[in-house]
């Protein structure tokens, strides 16, 4: 049983190495790296927002969070994306179809009943190479390209991107030992601050991981990780100091909305290229025109409208 941790250092040199590893993987396999985006949850903790929109379509600034994720993955060189949908899957598919500015190859699998956070992977038949998996409601500037390259290099069956979070306990904590019917106090810690390595909701897997996921059976990532460890598989924790917000709670969503404009350049590094109609990233092999969709060019999701019982979704026609 092995659980390893590797640090994600953010230097230009290491980013270049990560890119070279990814390009080598593409050359060796003849395939571009693939990503699976999990977008099937109901987002109950974000009600009433998610009563009218699925969580991956909640607006961050002027874009749905899932659209930001797809843009980032395309910029990182992931040209084939599979989106696993469930709740309001038709709406998710419609929005992504009209916002595919990089002309990525996007396909979908739709859960007929909830399958947990990784159960949907068993529905995808052609995961024959290492692949990235992530939640569709994560706002981060994580280096996906380097995570994928390091995963391939490590030989791990699973790599879990991790970051550090601190939990402040607001009460005095007693340390005790039981002595028969009596309880002896052995220590007292006033308002301790606990530190944990936490999952970022972004993973890389080897195809062999599918042997541990039963088709049609619900399975969550924690249970899969424990199943792999128990089987003696190499599961790697890949540490990152990247910006990261999981949109699981209302306060986290509001934080992401506040942070987005300030961090827009980091979260959408290719946006300037699209404004000019060109892309300079080496993972993009063709010039991209701003008006790639002849029917709908924008979906405007207004966050202020989500504080009531409805949401405004505006399909805007092409501008002359």
Secondary structure, DSSP 8 states (H G I E B T S, - for coil): -EEEEEEE---HHHHHHHHHHHHHHHHHHSS--EEEEEE----GGGTTGGGTS-GGG-EETTEEHHHHHHHHHHHTT--EEEEEE-TTHHHHHHHHHHT-TT--EEEEEE-SS--TTTGGGGG-TT--S-EEEEETTEEE---HHHHHHHHHHHT-SEEEEEEEEEEE--SEEEEEEEETTEEEEEEEEES-EEEEEEEEEEEEE-GGGGGGS-TT----HHHHHHHHHHTT-EEEEEEE-S-EEETTSHHHHHHHHHHHHHHHHHH-TTHHHHHHT---STT--S---TT--SS--EEEE-GGGGGTT---EEEE----
